[in-house]
């Protein structure tokens, strides 16, 4: 699993990078086969003014369906990362369960039209 981390509004420290990678590997390591990439964006919304303004946005792309996107905002960026990683794990579990229950939902565009044409052809053969 490739983890891309970017910071906006502050410099990303090595400690923060390591914490983020370790936390996401713990949360999503079991899904290594299904999750190839994770995008993490860390924000300091108010800059030096302080307040509950540290945001962590985690995006997990899934081909053929919507991405899982989780955001959490806290006063402590480490807490925001931990909470977002926990919520991302739960969301990925749900998404993978749905995709396994309904694999045809992953078909989009040209593939979906081909399936519809084939289904219509089979239905037409049975009505003679």
Contact map, one row per residue, 1 for C-alpha under 8 A:
11100000000000000000000000001001001111000000000000000000000000000000000000000000000000000000000000000000000000000000000000000000
11110000000000000000000000000000000111000000000000000000000000000000000000000000000000000000000000000000000000000000000000000000
11111000000000000000100000000000000011110000000000000000000000000000000000000000000000000000000000000000000000000000000000000000
01111100000000000000000000000000000011110000000000000000000000000000000000000000000000000000000000000000000000000000000000000000
00111110000000001000000000000000000000111100000000000000000000000000000000000000000000000000000000000000000000000000000000000000
00011111000100000000000000000000000000011100000000000000000000000000000000000000000000000000000000000000000000000000000000000000
00001111111100000000000000000000000000001110000000000000000000000000000000000000000000000000000000000000000000000000000000000000
00000111111000000000000000000000000000001111000000000000000000000000000000000000000000000000000000000000000000000000000000000000
00000011111000000000000000000000000000000011101000000000000000000000000000000000000000000000000000000000000000000000000000000000
00000011111100000000000000000000000000000011001000000000000000000000000000000000000000000000000000000000000000000000000000000000
00000011111110000000000000000000000000000000000000000000000000000000000000000000000000000000000000000000000000000000000000000000
00000110011111011000000000000000000000000000000000000000000000000000000000000000000000000000000000000000000000000000000000000000
00000000001111111000000000000000000000000000000000000000000000000000000000000000000000000000000000000000000000000000000000000000
00000000000111111100000000000000000000000000000000000000000000000000000000000000000000000000000000000000000000000000000000000000
00000000000011111110000000000000000000000000000000000000000000000000000000000000000000000000000000000000000000000000000000000000
00000000000111111111000000000000000000000000000000000000000000000000000000000100000000000000000000000000000000000000000000000000
00001000000111111111100000000000000000000000000000000000000000000000000000000000000000000000000000000000000000000000000000000000
00000000000001111111110000000000000000000000000000000000000000000000000000000000000000000000000000000000000000000000000000000000
00000000000000111111111000000000000000000000000000000000000000000000000000000100000000000000000000000000000000000000000000000000
00000000000000011111111100000000000000000000000000000000000000000000000000000000100000000000000000000000000000000000000000000000
00100000000000001111111110000000000000000000000000000000000000000000000000000000000000000000000000000000000000000000000000000000
00000000000000000111111111000000000000000000000000000000000000000000000000000000000000000000000000000000000000000000000000000000
00000000000000000011111111100000000000000000000000000000000000000000000000000000110010000000000000000000000000000000000000000000
00000000000000000001111111111000000000000000000000000000000000000000000000000000000010000000000000000000000000000000000000000000
00000000000000000000111111111000000000000000000000000000000000000000000000000000000000000000000000000000000000000000000000000000
00000000000000000000011111111000000000000000000000000000000000000000000000000000000000000000000000000000000000000000000000000000
00000000000000000000001111111100000000000000000000000000000000000000000000000000000011011000000000000000000000000000000000000000
00000000000000000000000111111111001000000000000000000000000000000000000000000000000000001000000000000000000000000000000000000000
10000000000000000000000111111111000000000000000000000000000000000000000000000000000000000000000000000000000000000000000000000000
00000000000000000000000000111111100000000000000000000000000000000000000000000000000000000000000000000000000000000000000000000000
00000000000000000000000000011111111000000000000000000000000000000000000000000000000000000000000000000000000000000000000000000000
10000000000000000000000000011111111100000000000000000000000000000000000000000000000000000000000000000000000000000000000000000000
00000000000000000000000000000111111100000000000000000000000000000000000000000000000000000000000000000000000000000000000000000000
00000000000000000000000000000011111100000000000000000000000000000000000000000000000000000000000000000000000000000000000000000000
10000000000000000000000000010011111111000000000000000000000111000000000000000000000000000000000000000000000000000000000000000000
11000000000000000000000000000001111111000000000000000000000000000000000000000000000000000000000000000000000000000000000000000000
11110000000000000000000000000000001111100000000000000000000110000000000000000000000000000000000000000000000000000000000000000000
11110000000000000000000000000000001111110000000000000000011110000000000000000000000000000000000000000000000000000000000000000000
00111000000000000000000000000000000011111000000000000000011100000000000000000000000000000000000000000000000000000000000000000000
00111100000000000000000000000000000001111100000000000001111000000000000000000000000000000000000000000000000000000000000000000000
00001111000000000000000000000000000000111110000000000001110000000000000000000000000000000000000000000000000000000000000000000000
00001111000000000000000000000000000000011111000000000111100000000000000000000000000000000000000000000000000000000000000000000000
00000011110000000000000000000000000000001111100000001111000000000000000000000000000000000000000000000000000000000000000000000000
00000001110000000000000000000000000000000111111000001110000000000000000000000000000000000000000000000000000000000000000000000000
00000000100000000000000000000000000000000011111000001110000000000000000000000000000000000000000000000000000000000000000000000000
00000000000000000000000000000000000000000001111111101000000000000000000000000000000000000000000000000000000000000000000000000000
00000000110000000000000000000000000000000001111111000000000000000000000000000000000000000000000000000000000000000000000000000000
00000000000000000000000000000000000000000000011111000000000000000000000000000000000000000000000000000000000000000000000000000000
00000000000000000000000000000000000000000000011111100000000000000000000000000000000000000000000000000000000000000000000000000000
00000000000000000000000000000000000000000000011111111000000000000000000000100000000000000000000000000000000000000000000000000000
00000000000000000000000000000000000000000000010011111000000000000000000000100000000000000000000000000000000000000000000000000000
00000000000000000000000000000000000000000000000001111100000000000000000011110000000000000000000000000000000000000000000000000000
00000000000000000000000000000000000000000011110001111110000000000000000011100000000000000000000000000000000000000000000000000000
00000000000000000000000000000000000000000111100000011111000000000000000011111001000000000000000000000000000000000000000000000000
00000000000000000000000000000000000000000111100000001111100000000000001111001001000000000000000000000000000000000000000000000000
00000000000000000000000000000000000000011110000000000111110000000000001110001001100100000000000000000000000000000000000000000000
00000000000000000000000000000000000000011100000000000011111000000000111100000000000100000000000000000000000000000000000000000000
00000000000000000000000000000000000001111000000000000001111100000001111000000000000110010000000000000000000000000000000000000000
00000000000000000000000000000000000001110000000000000000111110000011110000000000000000000000000000000000000000000000000000000000
00000000000000000000000000000000001011100000000000000000011111000011100000000000000000000000000000000000000000000000000000000000
00000000000000000000000000000000001011000000000000000000001111100111000000000000000000000000000000000000000000000000000000000000
00000000000000000000000000000000001000000000000000000000000111111111000000000000000000000000000000000000000000000000000000000000
00000000000000000000000000000000000000000000000000000000000011111100000000000000000000000000000000000000010000000000000000000000
00000000000000000000000000000000000000000000000000000000000001111100000000000000000000000000000000000000011100000000000000000000
00000000000000000000000000000000000000000000000000000000000001111110000000000000000000000000000000000000110000000000000000000000
00000000000000000000000000000000000000000000000000000000000011111111000000000000000000000000000000000000000000000000000000000000
00000000000000000000000000000000000000000000000000000000001111001111100000000000000000000000000000000000000000000000000000000000
00000000000000000000000000000000000000000000000000000000011111000111110000000000000000010011000000000000000000000000000000000000
00000000000000000000000000000000000000000000000000000000111100000011111000000000000000010000000000000000000000000000000000000000
00000000000000000000000000000000000000000000000000000000111000000001111100000000000100110000000000000000000000000000000000000000
00000000000000000000000000000000000000000000000000000011110000000000111110000000000100000000000000000000000000000000000000000000
00000000000000000000000000000000000000000000000000000011100000000000011111000001101100000000000000000000000000000000000000000000
00000000000000000000000000000000000000000000000000011111000000000000001111101001000000000000000000000000000000000000000000000000
00000000000000000000000000000000000000000000000000011110000000000000000111111011000000000000000000000000000000000000000000000000
00000000000000000000000000000000000000000000000001111100000000000000000011111011000000000000000000000000000000000000000000000000
00000000000000000000000000000000000000000000000000010100000000000000000001111111000000000000000000000000000000000000000000000000
00000000000000000000000000000000000000000000000000000111000000000000000011111111100000000000000000000000000000000000000000000000
00000000000000010010000000000000000000000000000000000000000000000000000000011111110000000000000000000000000000000000000000000000
00000000000000000000000000000000000000000000000000000000000000000000000001111111111000000000000000000000000000000000000000000000
00000000000000000000000000000000000000000000000000000111000000000000000111111111111100000000000000000000000000000000000000000000
00000000000000000001001000000000000000000000000000000001000000000000000100001111111110000000000000000000000000000000000000000000
00000000000000000000001000000000000000000000000000000000000000000000000000000111111111000000000000000000000000000000000000000000
00000000000000000000000000000000000000000000000000000000000000000000000100000011111111100000000000000000000000000000000000000000
00000000000000000000000000000000000000000000000000000001110000000000011100000001111111110000000000000000000000000000000000000000
00000000000000000000001100100000000000000000000000000000010000000000000000000000111111111000000000000000000000000000000000000000
00000000000000000000000000100000000000000000000000000000000000000000000000000000011111111100000000000000000000000000000000000000
00000000000000000000000000000000000000000000000000000000000000000000010000000000001111111110000000000000000000000000000000000000
00000000000000000000000000100000000000000000000000000000010000000001110000000000000111111111000000000000000000000000000000000000
00000000000000000000000000110000000000000000000000000000000000000000000000000000000011111111100000000000000000000000000000000000
00000000000000000000000000000000000000000000000000000000000000000000000000000000000001111111110000000000000000000000000000000000
00000000000000000000000000000000000000000000000000000000000000000001000000000000000000111111111000000000000000000000000000000000
00000000000000000000000000000000000000000000000000000000000000000001000000000000000000011111111100000000000000000000000000000000
00000000000000000000000000000000000000000000000000000000000000000000000000000000000000001111111110000000000000000000000000000000
00000000000000000000000000000000000000000000000000000000000000000000000000000000000000000111111111000000000000000000000000000000
00000000000000000000000000000000000000000000000000000000000000000000000000000000000000000011111111100000000000000000000000000000
00000000000000000000000000000000000000000000000000000000000000000000000000000000000000000001111111110000000000000000000000000000
00000000000000000000000000000000000000000000000000000000000000000000000000000000000000000000111111111000000000000000000000000000
00000000000000000000000000000000000000000000000000000000000000000000000000000000000000000000011111111110000000000000000000000000
00000000000000000000000000000000000000000000000000000000000000000000000000000000000000000000001111111110110000000000000000000000
00000000000000000000000000000000000000000000000000000000000000000000000000000000000000000000000111111110000000000000000000000000
00000000000000000000000000000000000000000000000000000000000000000000000000000000000000000000000011111110000000000000000000000000
00000000000000000000000000000000000000000000000000000000000000000000000000000000000000000000000001111111110000000000000000000000
00000000000000000000000000000000000000000000000000000000000000000000000000000000000000000000000001111111111000000000000000000000
00000000000000000000000000000000000000000000000000000000000000000000000000000000000000000000000000000111111000000000000000000000
00000000000000000000000000000000000000000000000000000000000000001000000000000000000000000000000000100111111100000000000000000000
00000000000000000000000000000000000000000000000000000000000000111000000000000000000000000000000000100111111100000000000000000000
00000000000000000000000000000000000000000000000000000000000000010000000000000000000000000000000000000011111110110000000000000000
00000000000000000000000000000000000000000000000000000000000000010000000000000000000000000000000000000000111111110000000000000000
00000000000000000000000000000000000000000000000000000000000000000000000000000000000000000000000000000000001111111000000000000000
00000000000000000000000000000000000000000000000000000000000000000000000000000000000000000000000000000000000111111100000000000000
00000000000000000000000000000000000000000000000000000000000000000000000000000000000000000000000000000000001111111110000000000000
00000000000000000000000000000000000000000000000000000000000000000000000000000000000000000000000000000000001111111111000000000000
00000000000000000000000000000000000000000000000000000000000000000000000000000000000000000000000000000000000011111111100000000000
00000000000000000000000000000000000000000000000000000000000000000000000000000000000000000000000000000000000001111111110000000000
00000000000000000000000000000000000000000000000000000000000000000000000000000000000000000000000000000000000000111111111000000000
00000000000000000000000000000000000000000000000000000000000000000000000000000000000000000000000000000000000000011111111100000000
00000000000000000000000000000000000000000000000000000000000000000000000000000000000000000000000000000000000000001111111110000000
00000000000000000000000000000000000000000000000000000000000000000000000000000000000000000000000000000000000000000111111111000000
00000000000000000000000000000000000000000000000000000000000000000000000000000000000000000000000000000000000000000011111111100000
00000000000000000000000000000000000000000000000000000000000000000000000000000000000000000000000000000000000000000001111111110000
00000000000000000000000000000000000000000000000000000000000000000000000000000000000000000000000000000000000000000000111111111000
00000000000000000000000000000000000000000000000000000000000000000000000000000000000000000000000000000000000000000000011111111100
00000000000000000000000000000000000000000000000000000000000000000000000000000000000000000000000000000000000000000000001111111110
00000000000000000000000000000000000000000000000000000000000000000000000000000000000000000000000000000000000000000000000111111111
00000000000000000000000000000000000000000000000000000000000000000000000000000000000000000000000000000000000000000000000011111111
00000000000000000000000000000000000000000000000000000000000000000000000000000000000000000000000000000000000000000000000001111111
00000000000000000000000000000000000000000000000000000000000000000000000000000000000000000000000000000000000000000000000000111111
00000000000000000000000000000000000000000000000000000000000000000000000000000000000000000000000000000000000000000000000000011111
